[in-house]
Amino acid sequence: MKTYNVDENGFYGEFGGAYVPEILYKTVEDLKNQYLPIIESPEFVAEYNQLLKDYVGRPSALYYAKRMSEKYGCKLYLKREDLNHTGAHKINNAIGQILLAKKMGKKRIIAETGAGQHGVATATVCALMNMPCRVYMGDTDVARQRPNVERMKMLGAEVFPVQSGNKTLKDATNEAIRDWCCHPADTFYIIGSTVGPHPYPDMVARLQSVISKEIKEQLLEKEDRDYPDYLMACIGGGSNAAGTIYHYIDDERVKIVLGEAGGYGIDTQETAASLNIGTPGILHGSRIKVMQDEDGQIIEPYSISAGLDYPGTGPIHCNLYETGRAQVLPINDDEALDAAFELTRMEGIIPALESSHALALLPKMKFNPTDIVVLTVSGRGDKDMETYLKNVR
Ligand SMILES: *Cc1c(COP(=O)(O)O)cnc(C)c1O
């Protein structure tokens, strides 16, 4: 059967793989050999599920958005990852990876962060598990996501501001990889999305797959069938989208529509829509679609949303895009802001700016009235209040 899942070499079609420097080879190889036996072990599953339930607050609600459904002419359900502890889906993955790190005997945790949600999730699980934690964050993001920086510090993490490039997520990731190269034996790198060398994209997708596992159960209860007509999500590196589609990825009855960050528009220099305008290249350990010039130099990305401001997208979604399995539309800053205010005023939910890129897909769609649509609200908007208040609709 045709599958969109990973092959034994870590590839999704022509994307993925593990392109790491010699010094990390053994570390990545160890992880590749150990991640599945560990995360599939009954002991891990029990501990992980317990924490998801009692610490994160799962299952997250599947909310029927009545007013928005009427407006868009479909049955719209919102998968409420914004209700999780720490405010986004990132915690699902961070809990899984720290349990894995402990089982592998690692003593120190590093992470990269853009908007700070992954940094906060990692700092949180490090406090929980009593592990030292250093978070790399671009200096631009340190400034625009100040509340999350303060949360990380209060949680006991060391936040390391990165000054290279345009001081955003790509640059923070470079710095985290540099640290990892210096301490490969004792340090576990908790990557926050479905990016990086194999096995990270597959591992993160599995740890986020609880989202679609719950959607199946919740739809069966509410609609008497366990699949929707449409799944929708925003896409930065791709983890909330990967979790949303995981159990439906090979089920072609389910259409997948994703929103990536258009910035000021894909015909301008100010964009982060790497699936729509990128070309294949190797970035941060895997072959993906990257925004680059003819010489292979990275074009600095731009998005109003720090969580989507990255010049590539993970290999899973590169393959879904290239094969046509998923439709990926660029969503511009303005459209995302409109969508954020619309959800807030119509349903009383203030979404993260990233999630607003999924909501902004709705006006671009033509649904049938009977269509069941599940859209993942990846996080809450508290961290984005300053941006929203500057752009009131
Ligand atoms: C990090 C983040 C994203 C983007 O990351 P993905 O890996 O693509 O999910 C989206 N929404 C929120 C709220 C985030 O914090």
The ligand as a Gaussian input file, in Angstrom:
#p B3LYP/6-31G(d) Opt

LIG

0 1
 C        5.381000      26.399000      17.537000
 C        3.987000      26.673000      17.209000
 C        3.467000      26.431000      15.921000
 C        4.322000      26.009000      14.754000
 O        4.986000      24.806000      14.899000
 P        4.516000      23.453000      14.231000
 O        5.612000      22.521000      14.542000
 O        4.348000      23.693000      12.762000
 O        3.239000      23.055000      14.876000
 C        2.125000      26.618000      15.707000
 N        1.316000      27.054000      16.694000
 C        1.764000      27.320000      17.930000
 C        0.811000      27.807000      18.960000
 C        3.116000      27.134000      18.233000
 O        3.548000      27.398000      19.462000

